[in-house]
């Protein structure tokens, strides 16, 4: 028997209520979902750039041009879309499942979990400070994704929705789910002047929300504004960083770079990086050098999440770099045209100072602010309503079954439920809304095998395995 996927759920092929109970069959609609909680006046999603951000190499950024791509109503719609599980085929994950606000809009695992327990092939990167990528590369290419293959953010944000290993959905299904809610059409009207839902509008809204995710409230930023950076407790780490890392791939004050680079991570590549779409030999092993803002909370690190701590990252750049011909920030010459270069050879104290500096880039405002948070979080309930249902609250028998299956719900506060039956591949077969406490699943034409039954009561969900013999 194939390994069961724990995150997939089940669906009833045919359910009828016994006795005085009745059932209402509904189309393949999403599970019960409360409305997003949004302020009456939209949050301000414009980016407020500190003056120093445009110093040095970053003075090419046209902040007005960046902000011209963000409107509060469209970004608000983008926020709802970003957190809505309706965008996934089985309504179990959202964009925010892999890009978590508290962790710098990155993930905490090496490879993120997509639909049907699939795994991404690269670590989910932070979404912070990507608003002005195209301005930095002189408008040539936006270099999105780890390998830089995507050129337009509005297009990039749509790709995970239909990717079989991520949200695994179709835009036809997404649109249908949205139209079945009572909140999307008003949000589209507020954002665009009409309530028509289109793929392009979804992409624009998601892109505007992500563009707004900018980080300028860290300890480093505060010290820079006050003019006390050079006399602070991170001054030594800042000096080391600025002369080594900051002069190459992570330039202040974005602390990233415009174009993908080969950082000497491997001598032989299993993931070829940028060359996969450019077919240029010099692009082998090249990946984006992301912004280091909030780096202390975005572990694990690198495109494949191989390093668990900042100490491991600093050790790598200190003495473990593979000096390949196309490695480093200097085209055609490797790291500083030095064939013997293997790292910056930081001392133990310098490593500590570097990490102290990197930790000063943490912006708790961005990591906690409501305007970037989940609008679907429920209001606090009474303690007894917050408790999940106990296993004995739901009795399923007989299991395995050959003709019919009884589903009894011993939950007097709210016996009504929505029942979904899924195949092991995550295919939704049917959905039933039950008004009462007892239902029956008829086998009908269900083939022998294992299914998952997902039972929703308000926000509480229970998943049970059922077997047809």
C-alpha positions in Angstrom: 0.0 0.0 0.0 1.3 3.4 -0.9 2.3 5.7 1.9 -0.7 7.8 3.1 -0.4 11.5 2.8 -1.2 13.0 6.2 -2.4 16.4 4.8 -4.8 15.0 2.3 -8.4 14.7 3.2 -11.4 12.6 2.3 -14.7 13.1 0.6 -17.9 11.2 0.7 -19.1 9.7 -2.5 -22.7 9.7 -1.3 -24.2 10.7 2.0 -27.7 10.4 3.3 -29.1 11.2 6.7 -31.1 8.7 8.7 -34.4 9.1 10.5 -35.4 12.7 11.1 -32.1 14.2 10.0 -31.7 15.7 6.5 -28.7 16.5 4.3 -28.1 19.2 1.8 -25.8 18.4 -1.0 -23.7 21.2 -2.4 -21.4 21.5 -5.3 -17.6 21.1 -5.0 -17.4 24.3 -2.9 -14.8 25.2 -0.3 -15.2 24.3 3.4 -16.9 26.8 5.8 -14.7 29.9 6.0 -15.2 33.1 8.0 -14.8 36.5 6.4 -11.5 38.3 6.5 -11.3 40.9 9.2 -10.2 44.2 7.5 -10.2 47.8 8.7 -12.8 50.2 7.4 -10.0 52.4 6.1 -7.3 50.4 4.3 -3.8 50.4 5.7 -1.1 52.5 4.1 0.9 50.2 1.9 3.1 52.8 0.4 6.8 52.3 1.1 8.4 55.0 3.2 12.0 55.0 2.2 14.5 56.5 4.6 16.8 58.9 2.9 19.9 56.9 3.5 18.5 53.9 1.6 19.4 55.6 -1.7 23.0 56.3 -0.8 25.8 54.8 -2.8 25.0 52.0 -5.3 21.3 52.2 -4.5 20.8 55.8 -5.6 19.4 54.5 -8.9 16.2 53.6 -7.1 13.3 55.8 -8.1 11.1 55.6 -5.0 8.2 57.4 -6.7 8.2 54.8 -9.4 8.2 52.0 -6.9 5.3 53.5 -5.0 3.4 54.2 -8.2 2.9 50.4 -8.4 1.1 50.2 -5.0 -2.4 51.3 -4.1 -3.9 50.6 -0.7 -7.1 49.0 -2.0 -5.3 46.7 -4.4 -2.7 45.7 -1.8 -5.5 45.0 0.7 -7.1 42.6 -1.8 -3.6 41.1 -2.3 -3.3 40.6 1.5 -6.6 38.6 1.5 -5.4 36.5 -1.5 -2.0 35.9 0.0 -3.6 34.3 3.1 -6.6 32.6 1.6 -6.5 28.8 1.4 -9.2 28.9 -1.3 -6.3 29.4 -3.8 -5.1 25.8 -3.2 -6.9 22.8 -4.8 -7.9 21.2 -1.6 -8.2 24.4 0.5 -5.4 23.4 2.9 -2.6 25.8 2.2 -2.0 29.4 1.0 0.9 31.6 -0.1 1.5 32.3 3.5 2.0 28.6 4.3 5.5 28.9 2.7 6.1 32.6 3.4 5.4 33.2 7.0 5.3 36.8 8.4 6.9 36.0 11.7 9.9 34.5 9.9 10.6 37.3 7.4 8.1 35.9 4.9 10.3 32.8 4.5 9.7 29.2 5.7 11.2 27.4 8.7 11.8 24.2 6.9 14.4 23.3 4.3 11.8 22.5 1.7 8.2 23.7 2.0 5.2 21.4 2.0 2.9 21.9 -1.0 -0.4 20.2 -1.9 -0.7 16.5 -1.2 2.4 16.5 1.0 4.7 17.3 -2.0 7.9 19.2 -1.3 9.4 22.1 -3.0 12.8 21.6 -4.6 14.3 24.8 -3.2 14.0 26.6 0.0 11.2 29.2 0.1 13.0 32.6 -0.1 12.0 35.7 1.9 9.7 38.1 0.1 11.1 41.2 1.8 12.4 44.1 -0.2 11.9 42.9 -3.7 9.9 46.0 -4.8 12.7 47.7 -6.6 14.6 44.8 -8.2 14.0 46.0 -11.8 15.1 49.5 -11.1 18.4 48.1 -9.8 19.0 46.0 -12.8 18.4 49.0 -15.1 15.1 47.7 -16.2 16.7 44.8 -18.0 15.3 41.9 -15.9 13.6 41.6 -12.5 15.5 38.3 -11.7 12.8 36.7 -9.5 12.9 33.2 -8.0 16.2 31.8 -6.8 17.5 31.4 -10.4 16.2 34.7 -11.6 14.0 33.2 -14.3 10.9 35.3 -13.8 10.9 38.9 -15.1 7.6 40.4 -13.9 6.3 40.1 -10.3 2.7 40.1 -11.5 3.4 36.9 -13.5 5.6 35.3 -10.9 3.0 35.4 -8.1 0.5 33.4 -10.2 2.9 30.5 -10.9 2.6 28.8 -7.5 -1.2 28.7 -7.8 -1.1 26.3 -10.7 2.1 24.5 -9.9 1.3 20.8 -9.1 3.8 20.8 -6.2 2.6 24.0 -4.6 -1.1 25.1 -4.6 -2.0 22.8 -7.5 -5.1 24.6 -8.6 -6.6 26.1 -11.8 -7.7 29.7 -12.3 -11.2 28.5 -13.3 -11.6 26.8 -9.9 -10.0 29.7 -8.0 -12.4 32.1 -9.7 -15.4 29.9 -8.9 -14.4 29.6 -5.2 -14.0 33.4 -5.0 -17.4 34.1 -6.6 -19.0 31.7 -4.0 -17.8 33.9 -1.2 -19.5 37.1 0.0 -16.2 39.1 0.3 -14.2 38.9 -2.9 -16.5 40.8 -5.3 -16.7 43.9 -2.9 -12.9 43.7 -2.5 -12.4 43.6 -6.3 -14.8 46.5 -6.8 -12.9 48.6 -4.2 -9.6 47.8 -5.8 -10.5 48.1 -9.5 -13.8 49.8 -9.7 -15.7 46.7 -10.8 -16.3 43.3 -9.2 -15.2 41.2 -12.2 -12.6 38.6 -11.1 -9.8 37.9 -13.5 -6.4 36.2 -13.5 -4.6 39.5 -14.3 -6.3 41.3 -11.4 -5.3 38.5 -9.0 -1.7 38.8 -10.1 -1.7 42.5 -9.8 -3.1 42.4 -6.3 -0.7 39.8 -5.0 2.2 41.7 -6.5 1.2 44.9 -4.9 0.9 43.3 -1.5 4.3 41.7 -1.8 5.9 44.9 -3.1 4.7 46.6 0.1 6.7 44.2 2.3 9.6 46.5 3.0 11.8 46.6 6.1 13.2 49.8 7.5 12.5 49.7 11.3 15.4 47.5 12.5 17.9 48.4 15.1 20.4 49.1 12.3 17.9 51.5 10.7 17.3 53.3 13.9 21.1 53.7 14.5 21.6 54.9 11.0 18.8 57.6 11.3 20.3 58.8 14.6 23.8 59.0 13.2 25.1 56.7 16.0 25.9 53.6 13.9 29.6 54.0 14.1 29.7 54.2 17.9 27.2 51.5 18.5 27.7 47.9 19.7 27.4 46.6 16.2 30.0 49.1 14.7 32.7 46.5 14.4 30.5 43.9 12.7 29.1 46.6 10.4 32.7 47.6 9.4 33.6 44.0 8.7 30.5 43.4 6.7 30.8 46.6 4.7 34.3 45.9 3.6 33.8 42.2 2.7 30.1 41.1 2.1 28.8 44.6 1.5 31.3 45.5 -1.2 30.4 42.4 -3.2 27.0 40.6 -3.1 25.0 42.3 -0.3 25.4 45.9 -0.9 23.9 48.4 1.6 21.3 49.4 2.3 19.2 46.8 0.6 21.8 44.2 1.6 21.3 42.2 -1.6 22.2 42.5 -5.2 20.4 43.1 -8.5 21.7 40.1 -10.4 22.1 36.3 -9.6 25.7 35.2 -8.7 27.7 32.1 -8.1 28.8 32.3 -4.5 31.0 29.2 -4.6 28.6 27.0 -2.7 29.6 23.8 -4.6 32.2 22.6 -7.0 29.8 20.2 -8.7 26.2 21.4 -9.1 23.1 19.2 -8.7 21.0 22.3 -9.0 22.3 24.2 -12.1 20.7 27.5 -11.2 20.4 30.4 -13.7 21.9 28.4 -16.6 18.7 26.3 -16.8 16.9 29.2 -18.5 19.7 31.3 -20.0 21.7 28.4 -21.5 24.8 30.5 -21.0 27.8 28.6 -19.6 28.8 31.4 -17.4 25.5 31.2 -15.5 26.0 27.7 -14.0 25.5 27.7 -10.3 24.2 31.3 -10.2 21.4 32.2 -7.7 20.0 35.4 -6.3 21.8 37.2 -3.5 18.7 38.1 -1.5 18.3 41.0 0.9 19.8 40.1 4.4 17.2 42.2 6.2 15.6 40.0 8.9 18.1 37.3 8.0 18.3 36.1 11.7 14.7 34.8 11.5 14.7 33.3 7.9 16.7 30.1 8.6 17.5 27.7 7.0 19.8 29.4 4.5 20.9 29.2 0.8 18.7 28.1 -2.1 18.7 24.6 -0.8 18.4 25.4 2.9 21.6 23.5 3.7 22.7 25.7 6.5 20.6 25.8 9.7 22.4 28.7 11.5 24.0 32.0 10.8 27.2 30.6 12.3 27.3 27.9 9.5 26.8 30.6 6.9 29.6 32.8 8.3 31.9 29.7 8.5 31.2 28.9 4.8 32.1 32.5 3.7 35.1 32.4 6.0 37.0 29.4 4.7 34.8 27.0 2.6 34.1 28.8 -0.7 34.7 26.9 -4.0 36.6 29.3 -6.2 35.2 28.5 -9.6 35.9 30.6 -12.7 32.5 32.2 -12.6 32.2 32.5 -8.8 31.9 35.8 -7.0 30.9 39.3 -8.1 33.7 39.8 -10.6 32.8 38.5 -14.1 35.3 36.1 -15.6 37.8 36.4 -12.8 36.4 34.4 -9.8 36.6 35.9 -6.3 38.7 39.0 -6.6 40.8 37.5 -9.5 42.5 35.4 -6.8 42.7 31.7 -7.8 43.6 30.7 -4.3 40.7 32.5 -2.6 38.7 30.1 -0.4 37.0 32.7 1.9 37.4 35.9 3.9 39.2 34.1 6.8 37.3 35.7 9.6 38.7 35.3 13.1 36.5 33.9 15.8 35.8 37.3 17.2 35.0 38.7 13.8 32.5 35.9 13.2 30.7 36.9 16.4 30.7 40.6 15.5 29.4 39.8 12.0 26.5 37.8 13.5 25.7 40.6 15.9 25.5 42.9 13.0 23.3 40.6 11.0 20.9 40.2 13.9 20.6 44.0 14.1 18.8 43.8 10.7 15.7 42.2 12.4 12.6 44.4 12.0 10.0 43.4 14.5 7.5 45.9 13.1 7.4 44.1 9.8 7.3 40.7 11.5 4.2 41.6 13.5 2.3 44.5 11.9 -1.3 43.8 11.2 -1.3 45.1 7.7 0.9 42.2 6.6 -0.8 39.7 8.9 -3.4 37.0 8.3 -6.9 38.7 8.0 -8.6 35.3 8.5 -7.5 34.9 12.1 -10.6 34.4 14.1 -11.6 36.5 17.0 -11.1 35.0 20.5 -13.8 32.7 21.5 -15.0 31.3 24.8 -12.6 28.6 26.1 -15.0 25.7 25.4 -15.4 26.9 21.8 -11.6 27.0 21.3 -11.1 23.4 22.3 -10.8 21.0 19.3 -13.2 18.1 19.2 -12.1 15.0 20.9 -11.7 11.9 18.8 -14.6 10.2 20.6 -16.9 13.1 19.5 -16.9 11.5 16.0 -17.8 7.8 15.6 -17.3 6.2 12.2 -18.5 2.6 11.7 -18.0 0.1 10.3 -14.5 0.9 9.1 -13.6 -0.8 6.7 -17.0 -0.9 5.1 -18.4 -2.6 2.1 -22.0 -1.2 1.7 -22.4 1.9 3.9 -20.6 3.9 6.6 -22.2 5.6 9.6 -20.9 9.0 10.6 -22.1 10.0 14.1 -21.2 13.4 15.5 -21.5 13.7 19.3 -21.1 17.4 19.6 -24.3 18.9 21.0 -23.0 22.6 20.8 -22.9 22.3 17.1 -23.7 18.9 15.5 -23.9 20.3 12.0 -20.9 19.6 9.8 -19.4 19.8 6.3 -18.0 16.5 5.2 -15.5 16.1 2.4 -14.1 12.9 0.9 -10.7 13.0 -0.9 -8.7 10.4 -2.7 -5.1 9.7 -1.6 -4.0 12.0 -4.5 -6.0 14.9 -3.0 -8.8 14.8 -5.5 -12.0 16.2 -4.0 -14.8 13.7 -4.9 -17.8 15.4 -3.3 -18.8 17.7 -0.5 -21.9 17.4 1.7 -23.3 19.8 4.3 -25.0 17.9 7.1 -27.6 19.5 9.3 -27.9 17.1 12.2 -25.7 14.6 14.0 -25.9 11.4 12.0 -25.1 10.7 8.4 -24.6 7.7 6.2 -22.0 7.2 3.4 -23.3 4.8 0.7 -20.5 3.0 -1.2 -22.2 3.4 -4.6 -19.5 3.2 -7.2 -16.5 3.8 -4.9 -13.7 1.4 -5.8 -11.9 -0.5 -3.1 -9.2 1.5 -1.4 -8.3 4.1 1.2 -9.8 7.5 1.4 -9.7 10.5 3.8 -12.8 12.0 5.5 -12.5 15.6 6.5 -15.1 16.8 9.0 -15.6 20.5 9.5 -17.5 22.1 12.4 -17.1 25.8 12.4 -13.3 26.2 12.4 -12.6 22.8 14.0 -11.6 20.1 11.6 -11.0 16.3 12.1 -9.5 14.1 9.5 -10.2 10.3 9.6 -9.1 7.5 7.3 -11.8 5.3 5.8 -11.4 2.1 3.9 -13.7 0.6 1.3 -13.3 -3.2 1.1 
